[in-house]
Amino acid sequence: MDPHREQTIEVSLATPEDRPEIYAIRHQVYARELGQHPVNAAGMLQDPLDDINSYVVAKRAGSIVGFVAITPPTSSHGYSIDKYFKREDVPLTFDARLYEVRLLTVTHPFRHGMLGGLLMYAALRFVESQGAQTIVAIGRVDLLDLYARVGLRPLDKRTSSGAVTYELMVADIRDVRRDLRSFQAVVERLERRVSWRLPGIEARTHPACYHGGAFFSAIGEAFDRLDRKHTIINADVLDAWFDPAPSVLRKLVDHLAFAVKTSPPTQSEGLQRTIASTRGIAEQSILPGAGSSDLIFAGLKHWLTPQSRVLILDPMYGEYAHVLDKVIGARIDRWRLSRAVNYDIDGPSLAAKLATGYDWVVLVNPNSPTGRHLPRRILERILTDAPATTRFWIDETYVDYVGPEHSLEGYAAASSNVIVCKSLSKAYALSGVRVAYLCGPPALIDDLRPQCPPWSVSLPGQMAACEALNASDYYRAQWRTTHTLRAELRTELEALGWDVLPGCANFLLCWLPRDGPDAAELAARTRRVGLFVREVTNMGSSLGRYAVRIAVKDRDTNHRMMNILKAVLSEHVLAS
């Protein structure tokens, strides 16, 4: 969407600096116009829910012309509907998946256009991104058609406040997602007049999970500009900064024609034996696949249903939420980790949550985008004490950077309820050939094996993985060097005034200073000069609009990244 045209409306999340203007508009509309509150001398109107509310705002020429508030689930603050209805009188489940949309407000000059609909669309896209299962709202009866178009249905309960009558409405997020598709034509028509700046949330709905990898737009998604690959820095994905082991490259180069034209072993039998022997795991506990995404989709779709209750971390790698929510439609609980403790998992708190009863728990360890690791001894104790009916999916894509000895593969193989997902992409520099495997109890692995197609791992992938697994000395040296490079990069980023979270893998999670560009703006500016970074708002509800994740590269490339960042930030200072 073009932000430079005249009459542009910017849709974004409100900043703390926007709050006074929002409260002034609320006073004008709800106190002076509608008489729902007494007029006060300060000319401001707010309530206790503003401590936890998020606001989606629409701005024109820098001034707010409309907004809508979102109240997240919380036991201490409640919802605004509690002022009008007793909970026992409404057919709602008040749990960690219930969000309230409230205070849809448009200033007078814009009330007869499409701004109200646009704000509701934006609010529901935001709520969807936060993991809502159910949405509740009280809407003006004269606007019920608008609410109905986005999937909200009335509950035949009304209340009045001042001169306005409201209807209590509810929606299942799956119905909202279906009905939001009808807004796509409206969104397309508005694209020339709307600057969409909700971080991590695209204006149009897409069925696919959002990932990094935008850098391919610069080198050609049809691979027609690969000569640019050395001038572009793809720090928006977490591919290894180092090359595969020399023995891997020799094997592929020496047998390239054969590898490309020949069908691979049907079930990756040789790769399965190699994984088993190098990891010290029985073959029947291993299931290879064409990258971790292949196995995530296959395993979770096979084992889970819409009735499954699943616990995931927040923040966490977004593909799990995508599969569980949008593909399976499972009942998801997000455990919100705290920035105050570096997003670390507290063992006793996790154990207490598990006692409430989940069908599955999905953990990424080390986690992405945080780079934080829960030590093996603590996690094993939690798994041992957990209810036997709960199954665990533990993604160890980055555990080799901590050390292969920290993997729970052996524990999983001997268990009855733990699956470990291991990718060879990031730590073994094999992202392009897509190789991963699951490790777990033979009964579960055998149950899934028939669901995986033959020849899923390419012959180049199988050959490369077998060689890589036998080149442990080479890779351990690269992992040690990664720690040095990460520490150097962290020091340079902190010198820019960035808040950098200490990590253990090949990336860093950072927060930009609030007096500069936010993550979306920084990513857009650096992209124009060949540096691609990842703004990660859609990976966690508490990350905020200033959070960015940057991959660790080799020392020269890290220096190039820093020079680009310094130049872009200097331009911002001069422009302001």
N, C-alpha and C positions, 0 to 999 in steps of 0.2 A: 504494500500500500504506500502510495506516494505521500510523504509528510510535508512536501514543499508547496503544494497547490494552495490557492486561496480557499477560504472557507473550510479548511481542514479541521475536522473534529478528531482530537486525540483521545483514545480510550486506553486507560492505564490503571494501575493500582495507586491509590492515594498514598502520598508520602506524609510524614508527620507535619511537614510544612503546609500541606493542604487542609489539615483538620480544621483550623479556625474558619476558613472560608466555607467548609461544609457545614459547620455548626451555625454560621451566620445565615446560610441559605435555609437550614432547617428551621431556624427561628422565624424567618420571614414567611415560610410556607405554612408550617404547622402551628405556629403561635398567632401570627398576624392574619394570615389568609383563612385558615381552617378552624382556628379557635380551639385546637386540641390541647394547648398548653397556655399558661398565663404569659403575657408579654413581660419581658424582663429588661432592665436597664442596660445590661451588658450586650443585649442583642445576639445572644448565643444560646443554642439549645443542644444539649447532649444528655446522655444517660449512662448508667454503669456499664452497659454492654459495649460502650465505646472502648473499654479497656481491652476487649478481645476481638471486636469487629474488624473485618477488612472492608474497605470501600473500593468499589470499581467506580472510577470517575470519568466523565467526558469533559474535555476542555476545548475551548475555542479561543485562539489568541492568548493562551496562557491562563484564561479564567475558567473556572468550573461552571458548566452549564447544565450538568445533571450528574446524578450519582445513584448508586444502589449499595446497600450494606449486606454483608454476609456474616452471620453469627455461627461460629464453629461449635461442635459439641463440647460441653464442659459441665461438670457437675456443680460447680460453685456459682456460676453466673446465670445459668438457665437460658431461656429464650424470651423474646418479647411477647410471644403468644401466652406465656404464663400469666401475664397481667389480665388476660381476657377469658381464658378457659382453664378449667381444672383438668389436669392431666388424665385423671381417671375417666373423664367425659369425652376424650378424643381418641379415635382409633389409631394411635401412633405408638411406635416403640421408641422410647427415649434412650438411645444408645449412642455409641461412639461413631455411628455412621449417619446421624441425623443432623442436617444443616438447615439453617433458616435464612431465607432471602427476604429482606425487609427494606423499607424506606426508599422505594423507587421514586425518585424525585427529579423533575425536569423544570428548569427555570422558565418563566412565562414566555419569552420570545420563541422557545423551541418546543412548545407543548403540542403543536399541531402537525409535527413531522414524524419521523421514524426514530427519533432519538430514544424514546422510551423502550421500544422494541429492541433496539440495538443494545441498550444497557442491560435488559433482561437476558438477552442472548449472551452477552459477555459475562454476566454474573453466573449463569448456569454453566458456561464453559469453565469458569474458574472453579466453581464448586465441584464439577466433575473431575477436574485435575487434582483436587484435594482428597479424593477417595470417598465422596459421599455415596451413601446407598439410598437415602431418602431425603427429600427436600420438603420443607413446610414453609408456608407463606400466608399472610393475611393480605388480600388484595382488594382494592376498591371495587365495588360491585359494577361500577360503570366501565371498568377495564377488564372484566372477566374474559372477554374474547382474547385479549392479548395474552393473559396467563394460560388460557386453554391451548393456544397455539404452541406453547413451549412444553406442553405435557402435564401441566398442573390441573388437578381435578377438584371440584368443590366437595366439601364434607357436610354440606347443609347446616353449617353453623355460622351465624353472623353475629357481629358486634358493632357498636357505633362508638365513635370518638369525635367530639366536636360536630362538624357538619358532614362527616363522612361515615358511610356504612361499609364495613369490611366483611369479606367472605374468607373463612378458613379453608386453605387448599393444601393438597399434598401431591407428591409425585415420586414414583420410583425412578431412580437414575437411568434405568434401562429404557423406560418410556421417554424420558427427557432426551436421551441420546438419539432415539429414533426420530422424535419430533423436531429436534434441532436441525436435522438434515433438510427440512423444508425451508429453513432460513438461508440455505446456501445461495439461492438466486438473489435474495435481498442483500446478502453480504457482498456478492459480486458487484451488484449495482452501486454499492456504497464505497467500493474500494478506492475510487478516485477522490473521495472526500473524507476518508477516515484513515487516520494513522493508528494502527493497532499495535499497542505496546504492552500488552499483558505478557509478562516474561514467561517463556517456556510454553506458551499456549498459542497455537496458530489460529488465525481468524477463521479459516475453513476447517471443518472436521475431516480427519483422515483416518481410514481404518487401520493403517499400519502404525507400529510403535515408532516413536521418534528416537533417533540416535544421532550421534555425531557423524562425521564423514562428509560435511558440506564441502570440504576441500576438493572433492572430485569435480565440482562445478568449475574449478579453475584449471584442472588438467584434462578435463573431458570425460564425461561419463561413458562415452563410446570409445574412450582411450585414444582419441585422435590428437591429443596435445601432451603426450607423455614426456616430451622434451622439457616440459615445465616442472617436472616432479621435483627437481632439486632447488627450484626457486620458491616453491610453495612450502610452508611449514604447517603440517597437519597436526597441530597440538589439540585439536578438538576430538580426536580419537586416541586410544591408549595403546596403539601398536608399539612394539619394541623399538627403541632407538638404535639397537644393534642389529647386525645381520644374523641370519641363521648360522649355525656352526659350519665351518668349512667343509666338513664331511657331508653335511646335508646338501650343500650347493654342488659338491662334486658328484654326488649320486644323481641328483636331478639333471645336471648338465650332461653327464656321461650317458644318461639313458633317457634323454628328453623325448625324442621321437617315439620310443617305445612307450613311455609313460603317458603320453598324450593320446595315442591311438589305441591303447590296450585297455580292455575292461579289467577292473580291479578284482581282487578276491571278494567273493560275494558278501560275506559277513565280516570282513576285515580280520580274518582269523589270525594272520601273522602279527598284525598290529596288536590284537588282543593278547597274544602270548608275550609280545615284547613289553606291553604295559604291565602285565602280571609279573614278569620276571624282574623288571627294573624297580617295581614298586613293592615287591614282596607280597603280592596279593594273589589269591587263587583266581584262575581264569574265569570260572563261572561267576565271579563277582564283578566282572568288567563288561561294559557295553559301550563300544565305540560309536561315535556319531559325527556328522558333518558340522562340527562346531557346536558350541554350547547352546545356541539358539535352537538348533535342530532338536537337541535333547530336551530342552526346556518345554518346547511346544509338544513334543511327543509324550514326555513323561507326565507333565501336569494335566494335559488334556485326557490322558488315559486314566489317571488315578483320582482326579477330582471331578466333582459335579457342582451344579449351582447350589446345592444344599451344603457343600463343604464349608466349614468355618476355618479360615486361614489367618494366621498372624504373619505380618511382614514388617520390616523396619521402615522407618521414615526419618531421614532420607535413605534411599537404596536404589540400586540399578533398576531403571524404569521398565525393563522388559517383563519383569515378574508381575508388576501391577497391571500391565497391559494384558498379559495372557490370563491372569486370574480374573480380572474385571471384564474386559471387553471381549475376550474369546470364550471363557468358561462361564462368567457371571457368578463366580463364587462369592461367599459372604466374607469380605475382607475386613480385618481389624488392622489398623496401622499403629504400630508402637512408635510414638514420636520421641526420638532421641533428642537430647538437649545439647545445644551449642555450649552451654556453660560448663559442661564436662567433656568438651571436645567430641561430642556425639558418640562417646564410648557406651558400650552395653554394660549395664550393671547386672552382675550375675544374680544376686538375690531378687532383684526386681523382675528379671526375666523368669526366674523359677516361679515366682508368685503368679505371674500372668499365665504361665503354662498350667497351673493348677486349676484355672477356670475352665479348661477343656477345649482344645483345638483339634481339628482333624489333621491339619498340616501346619508346620511352621517353616517359613523360608528365610534363611539367613545368608547374607553375602559376607564372607570373612576371609581376608580383609574386605571391608565394605567399600563400595563405590557409590557416591563420589567422595567419601570422607577420607579413605585411606587408613582407617583405624582397624586394629586387629584385636579380637578377643582371644587370649592365650588358650592353647589347646587344653591344658590341665583344667581350666575353669569350665570350658565348653563341654568337655567330656563328663565332668561332674554333673552339670546341668542336664545333659542328655540322659545320664544314668538315672537321675532322680525324677525325670519327667514321667507323666502318665504313659503307660505302655501302649495306650490306644492312639497316642499322638505320633505322627510321622514327621520326619525332618528332612528338608532339602537344604543342603549346605553348599553354596557356590564358593569354590576355592580358586577362582580364576587367578588371583594375585598372591596366593599363599607361598609360591616358590620364592618370591622376593623377600619374604620373611625367612624362609628356609623350608625345604621339602619335608624336613622332620616335624614340622608343625602341622602337617596335613592329618586329617581324621580318616583317611582312606582305610587304614587297618581297623579302626574302631567301627566304621560303617560296615565293612565286610563281615565283621563278627556280630553285628547287631541284628535286630529284627525289624527296625523301623527307621533307619538313617540311610539317606542317599547323599553321596558327595558328587558334585558336578565339577569336573576338571577340564579346563580349556588349555590347549597347547598354543593358543594364539598369542597371548600377551607376553608370557615369560619365555617362550621358545621361539619367538619371531616367526610364527607360522600363520598369522592372521589370514593371509591370502589363500591358503590351501584348506582352511576350515577343518580342523581336527579337534575333537574333544572326546571325553568318555565319562560314563557314570560308573561309580563304584558303590556297591551296597550288598545287602544280603542276597544270596543266590535266588531265594524265592521271589523277591521283588524284581530282580534283574531278569529272571526267566519269564516273569509275568509280562514285562514290557518288551522283551526281545521280539516277539512276533509282530509287534506294532511298528517296528522300524523297517523301512524298505531295504531290499538288497542293494549293494553297490552304492550306499549312501556316501561313503568316504571315497573320494577320488583316488586313483592310483598315485598321482603325484603326492597327494596328502598322506597316504599310507606310507609311501617310501620315505618322505621327509620326516614323518613322526617317528618311525622306527630308528632312523639315524640320529635324530635329535635326542631321543631318550637314552641313547648310548653315548652321548657326548656331554656327560654331566660336568666334567671339569671346566669345559669351555663356558657353559651356561652359568655355573656358580661364579665364575670370574666376572661375567657381565652383570649379574645381580649385585655383586659387591660394588662394582663401579657405579651402578644405578644409585646406590645409597649416597655415594659421594656427590654425584651430579645433582641429586635431589636436594641435598643440603646446601650446595652452592646456589642453586636456583632459588631456594627459599630465602637465603640471605639477600639476594638481589631484589626479589619481590618485596620483601619487608622494607628494604631501603626506599622503595617507592611510596611507603606509607600503607601498604596492603597488610591486612590481617591474614596470615597464612597458617592453616591448620597443619600441625606436624603429622606426617604420614609415613607409611612403610612400604609403599609400592612405587610405581613409575609415574606418579602424577601428584599434583598438589591442589587442594581446595582452598580458594582464597576469597576474601571479601574486599571489594574496592572501597576507598574512602567515600563517604556520602557527599562530599563537596565536589565530586568529579562525576564522570559519566557512570551510568549503571552498566550492568553486565551486557545487556542487549545492545546498548549503544557502543560500548567498547568492542564487542564482537563484530558489529557492523563496520566500524572504522578500521579495525586491524585487517579485516577481510579484504578491504580495498587495496591493501599493500602486501597481500600474500600471506598473512598470518591468520590462521583459523584457530580460535579458542572456543570453549564450550561454556555457554551460560547454562546453569543447571537448575533453574527455578523449578522445572517440572519434575525434578527428582526428589523433592522433599518440600513439605509445607512450611518448614521453618527456615529455609535457606535464604529467602528474601531476594530482592531484585538486584542486589550488588554481588551475588555469589558467582564465581567463575572457576572452572576447573581447567588446569593446564597440564598437558603431558610433559614429562621429562624427556629431553632429547640429548643428543651428544653435546659436548661442551661448546663447540663452534656454533651449533644451531641454537643452543640456549642463549649465547651472546647475541645472535641475530634477533632472537625473540625480544630480548631486553631492549635492544636499540629501537626496535619497532614500537614497543610499548612506551618507551620514554618519549619518542617523537610524537606518537598519537596523543599522549597525555599532555605534552607541551602545547600542541595545537589546541586542545580543549581549553587550557588555561588562557591562551591568547585570545581565543574566540569569546570567552566569557568576560 
